[in-house]
Amino acid sequence: MTIKGTEILFVLSITAIFTISSIRKHRYVFIPIILLLFLFAKWSSNLPILLLQHLTGQEFGKGLPQVSWIAIGLTQQSQQTTMPGWWNTSAIQIFNITQGDTALQQTFARTTIWSSISGFLSDPQYAWNFFSQKIASEWAEPTHQSLYYSSFIQRGKDSSLWTMFTTEPNGHRLIAFQNVYQFIVYALASLGIATAVKQKQDNAQEFEVMCLISIMIMAGFFCFLLWEAKSVYVLPFAALMTIPASHGLQHIGGGASLAYRKIRRKSETKPGE
């Protein structure tokens, strides 16, 4: 949360699932403790900035209001990006025009948001194209901008390993491999969560873990549906998916093993037995 404010999604998800679990298990005494820990985590994430301001004697101000990021996420600057909702400099320009006035920035952002919503409601086809492209550009981009950001590091660009993986034809092969890998992880994660829900009576603890992960992923999905888009934002959620994906793979392995044993027993059974 200190490094990236939107990481509060993880803390909110953990708080939600722990609260629900406490209610379900009638352990109500833990609920105020959980909420206090959440408030403490949110407050403490501001401490490094406060400390830096104290040491440097500089006042950093409030920066861009959060609605500015949503305004970016609901618009497209075709001159700066080919994908809808992706980062552009519009909020920075408004910050400079208003000289950092938070109230004026919020007014600009709200006007942009309501204008975008009106456009979506008046043209559902445009809204569908906008959000489908935005979601795909965030969640179906297999590198999560890792190659893009790595290109800014001179040490990485000078390495033979970097050259081998990013130049053609290996660069194309790497992206193709990552596309397949991403699809497999997403498919196995869906299977893992589905099987955990189906078997919740038999393994309540595993069900709670899968619920926690599902809530985190859904929080990220709905947040970045509206928020300014970058595929690098999806990286923590993609890493989370490897947990239910491993459960899904284990379920497939268990099912294949069971099917093999049944076939083997049937083949070993003699006629007349």
C-alpha positions as CSV (number, residue, x, y, z in Angstrom):
1,M,0.0,0.0,0.0
2,T,2.9,2.3,0.7
3,I,4.4,1.7,-2.8
4,K,1.1,1.5,-4.7
5,G,-2.2,2.7,-3.2
6,T,-4.4,0.3,-5.2
7,E,-2.8,-2.6,-3.2
8,I,-5.4,-1.7,-0.6
9,L,-7.6,-4.1,-2.7
10,F,-5.7,-7.0,-1.1
11,V,-6.1,-5.6,2.4
12,L,-9.8,-5.0,1.8
13,S,-10.3,-8.6,0.5
14,I,-8.4,-10.1,3.5
15,T,-10.5,-8.0,5.9
16,A,-13.7,-9.1,4.2
17,I,-13.0,-12.8,4.2
18,F,-11.7,-12.8,7.8
19,T,-14.8,-10.9,8.9
20,I,-17.1,-13.3,7.0
21,S,-15.2,-16.3,8.5
22,S,-15.5,-14.9,12.0
23,I,-19.3,-14.4,11.6
24,R,-19.7,-17.9,10.1
25,K,-17.7,-19.4,13.0
26,H,-19.4,-17.2,15.6
27,R,-16.1,-15.7,16.7
28,Y,-17.4,-12.2,16.9
29,V,-14.7,-11.0,19.2
30,F,-12.2,-11.1,16.2
31,I,-14.3,-8.6,14.1
32,P,-13.3,-5.4,15.9
33,I,-9.7,-6.6,16.0
34,I,-9.7,-7.2,12.2
35,L,-11.2,-3.8,11.5
36,L,-8.7,-2.1,13.8
37,L,-5.8,-3.9,12.0
38,F,-7.2,-2.7,8.7
39,L,-7.4,0.9,9.8
40,F,-3.9,0.6,11.3
41,A,-2.5,-0.8,8.0
42,K,-4.2,2.0,6.0
43,W,-2.9,4.7,8.4
44,S,0.7,3.3,8.6
45,S,1.0,3.2,4.8
46,N,1.2,7.0,4.9
47,L,4.1,7.1,7.4
48,P,7.0,7.0,4.9
49,I,5.6,10.0,3.1
50,L,5.1,11.9,6.3
51,L,8.6,11.0,7.4
52,L,10.1,12.1,4.1
53,Q,8.3,15.4,4.3
54,H,9.6,15.9,7.8
55,L,13.2,15.1,6.8
56,T,13.2,17.3,3.7
57,G,11.1,20.1,4.9
58,Q,9.0,19.8,1.7
59,E,5.2,19.6,1.5
60,F,4.3,17.2,-1.4
61,G,0.6,18.1,-1.4
62,K,-2.3,15.8,-2.2
63,G,-1.3,15.1,-5.8
64,L,-3.9,13.9,-8.2
65,P,-7.3,13.1,-6.7
66,Q,-8.5,9.5,-7.1
67,V,-11.4,10.5,-9.4
68,S,-8.7,11.7,-11.9
69,W,-7.5,8.1,-12.3
70,I,-11.1,6.9,-13.0
71,A,-11.6,9.7,-15.5
72,I,-8.5,8.4,-17.4
73,G,-9.9,4.9,-17.2
74,L,-13.2,5.9,-18.8
75,T,-11.7,7.8,-21.7
76,Q,-9.3,7.2,-24.6
77,Q,-6.7,9.6,-25.9
78,S,-6.1,8.3,-29.4
79,Q,-3.1,10.5,-29.9
80,Q,-1.3,8.9,-27.0
81,T,-2.5,5.3,-26.8
82,T,-4.3,2.8,-29.0
83,M,-6.1,1.1,-26.1
84,P,-9.1,2.6,-24.3
85,G,-8.7,3.6,-20.6
86,W,-4.9,3.4,-20.6
87,W,-2.6,5.9,-19.0
88,N,-2.4,9.3,-20.8
89,T,-1.3,12.8,-19.7
90,S,-4.7,14.4,-19.5
91,A,-4.8,14.4,-15.6
92,I,-1.3,15.9,-15.5
93,Q,-2.3,18.6,-17.9
94,I,-5.4,19.4,-15.7
95,F,-3.1,19.4,-12.7
96,N,-0.9,22.0,-14.3
97,I,-3.9,24.1,-15.5
98,T,-5.5,24.2,-12.1
99,Q,-2.1,24.6,-10.4
100,G,-2.7,21.6,-8.2
101,D,-6.1,22.8,-6.9
102,T,-7.8,19.6,-5.7
103,A,-11.3,20.9,-5.9
104,L,-10.9,22.1,-9.5
105,Q,-9.3,18.8,-10.5
106,Q,-12.2,16.8,-9.0
107,T,-14.6,19.0,-10.9
108,F,-12.8,18.4,-14.2
109,A,-12.6,14.6,-13.5
110,R,-16.3,14.3,-12.5
111,T,-17.3,16.2,-15.7
112,T,-15.2,13.8,-17.7
113,I,-16.7,10.7,-15.9
114,W,-20.3,11.8,-16.4
115,S,-19.6,12.6,-20.0
116,S,-18.2,9.1,-20.6
117,I,-21.1,7.4,-18.8
118,S,-23.5,9.4,-20.9
119,G,-21.7,8.3,-24.0
120,F,-21.7,4.6,-22.9
121,L,-25.5,4.7,-22.2
122,S,-26.3,6.4,-25.5
123,D,-24.2,3.9,-27.5
124,P,-24.1,0.4,-25.9
125,Q,-22.1,-0.9,-28.8
126,Y,-19.4,1.6,-28.2
127,A,-19.4,0.8,-24.5
128,W,-19.1,-2.9,-25.3
129,N,-16.1,-2.3,-27.6
130,F,-14.5,0.1,-25.1
131,F,-14.6,-2.2,-22.1
132,S,-14.0,-5.5,-23.9
133,Q,-10.8,-4.0,-25.4
134,K,-9.8,-2.5,-22.1
135,I,-10.2,-5.8,-20.3
136,A,-8.4,-7.7,-22.9
137,S,-5.5,-5.3,-23.0
138,E,-5.1,-5.6,-19.2
139,W,-5.8,-9.3,-18.5
140,A,-4.8,-11.0,-21.8
141,E,-1.4,-9.3,-22.1
142,P,0.9,-12.1,-21.1
143,T,4.1,-10.1,-20.4
144,H,2.3,-7.7,-18.0
145,Q,4.6,-5.0,-19.5
146,S,7.6,-6.7,-18.0
147,L,9.5,-6.5,-21.2
148,Y,8.5,-2.9,-21.7
149,Y,9.7,-1.8,-18.3
150,S,12.8,-3.9,-18.5
151,S,13.8,-2.1,-21.7
152,F,14.5,1.0,-19.6
153,I,17.2,-0.7,-17.6
154,Q,20.5,-0.4,-19.4
155,R,22.0,-3.3,-17.6
156,G,19.3,-5.6,-18.9
157,K,19.5,-4.3,-22.5
158,D,23.2,-5.0,-22.6
159,S,22.9,-8.6,-21.5
160,S,23.0,-11.4,-24.1
161,L,20.1,-13.1,-22.3
162,W,17.9,-10.0,-23.0
163,T,19.0,-9.9,-26.6
164,M,18.3,-13.6,-27.1
165,F,14.7,-13.4,-25.7
166,T,13.6,-10.1,-27.2
167,T,15.0,-10.2,-30.7
168,E,13.2,-12.0,-33.5
169,P,12.4,-14.8,-33.9
170,N,12.8,-15.6,-30.2
171,G,10.8,-12.6,-29.1
172,H,7.8,-13.9,-31.1
173,R,8.2,-17.4,-29.6
174,L,8.5,-16.0,-26.1
175,I,5.2,-14.1,-26.5
176,A,3.5,-17.2,-28.0
177,F,4.7,-19.3,-25.1
178,Q,3.5,-16.8,-22.6
179,N,0.1,-16.6,-24.3
180,V,-0.3,-20.4,-24.0
181,Y,1.0,-20.4,-20.4
182,Q,-1.4,-17.6,-19.4
183,F,-4.4,-19.4,-20.9
184,I,-3.5,-22.6,-19.1
185,V,-3.2,-20.8,-15.7
186,Y,-6.5,-19.0,-16.2
187,A,-8.3,-22.2,-17.2
188,L,-6.8,-24.2,-14.3
189,A,-7.5,-21.4,-11.8
190,S,-11.2,-21.4,-12.9
191,L,-11.3,-25.2,-12.4
192,G,-9.6,-25.0,-9.0
193,I,-12.0,-22.4,-7.7
194,A,-15.0,-24.4,-9.1
195,T,-13.9,-27.6,-7.5
196,A,-13.2,-25.9,-4.1
197,V,-16.8,-24.5,-4.2
198,K,-18.2,-27.9,-5.1
199,Q,-16.3,-29.6,-2.2
200,K,-16.8,-26.9,0.4
201,Q,-18.5,-29.2,2.8
202,D,-15.6,-31.7,2.7
203,N,-12.8,-29.2,3.0
204,A,-14.0,-25.9,4.6
205,Q,-10.5,-24.5,5.1
206,E,-9.5,-24.9,1.5
207,F,-12.9,-23.3,0.5
208,E,-12.1,-20.3,2.6
209,V,-8.6,-19.9,1.0
210,M,-10.2,-20.1,-2.5
211,C,-12.8,-17.6,-1.5
212,L,-10.1,-15.2,-0.3
213,I,-8.2,-15.5,-3.6
214,S,-11.4,-15.1,-5.6
215,I,-12.4,-12.0,-3.7
216,M,-9.0,-10.5,-4.3
217,I,-9.1,-11.2,-8.0
218,M,-12.7,-9.9,-8.4
219,A,-11.7,-6.8,-6.5
220,G,-8.9,-6.2,-8.9
221,F,-11.1,-6.9,-11.9
222,F,-13.8,-4.5,-11.0
223,C,-11.3,-1.8,-9.8
224,F,-9.3,-1.8,-13.0
225,L,-12.5,-2.0,-15.1
226,L,-12.9,1.6,-14.1
227,W,-9.4,2.7,-13.1
228,E,-6.7,3.9,-15.4
229,A,-5.4,0.8,-17.1
230,K,-2.0,-0.8,-17.3
231,S,-1.4,-4.6,-17.7
232,V,1.4,-4.4,-15.1
233,Y,-1.4,-3.7,-12.5
234,V,-2.8,-7.2,-13.2
235,L,0.5,-8.9,-12.4
236,P,-0.2,-9.5,-8.6
237,F,-3.6,-11.0,-9.4
238,A,-2.1,-13.2,-12.1
239,A,0.5,-14.4,-9.6
240,L,-2.4,-15.2,-7.2
241,M,-4.1,-17.3,-9.8
242,T,-1.3,-19.8,-9.7
243,I,-2.6,-21.0,-6.3
244,P,-6.1,-22.1,-7.5
245,A,-4.5,-23.2,-10.7
246,S,-2.3,-25.6,-8.8
247,H,-5.4,-26.9,-7.0
248,G,-7.1,-27.4,-10.4
249,L,-4.1,-29.3,-11.7
250,Q,-4.1,-31.4,-8.6
251,H,-7.8,-32.2,-9.2
252,I,-7.1,-33.2,-12.8
253,G,-4.2,-35.4,-11.7
254,G,-6.4,-37.0,-9.0
255,G,-9.2,-37.6,-11.5
256,A,-6.8,-39.1,-14.1
257,S,-5.3,-41.4,-11.4
258,L,-8.7,-42.6,-10.3
259,A,-9.7,-43.3,-13.9
260,Y,-6.5,-45.2,-14.5
261,R,-7.0,-47.4,-11.4
262,K,-10.6,-48.1,-12.5
263,I,-9.5,-49.1,-16.0
264,R,-6.6,-51.2,-14.6
265,R,-8.9,-53.1,-12.2
266,K,-11.4,-53.7,-14.9
267,S,-8.7,-55.0,-17.2
268,E,-7.3,-57.3,-14.5
269,T,-10.7,-58.7,-13.7
270,K,-11.0,-62.2,-15.2
271,P,-14.2,-63.2,-17.1
272,G,-16.6,-65.1,-14.8
273,E,-15.2,-63.5,-11.5
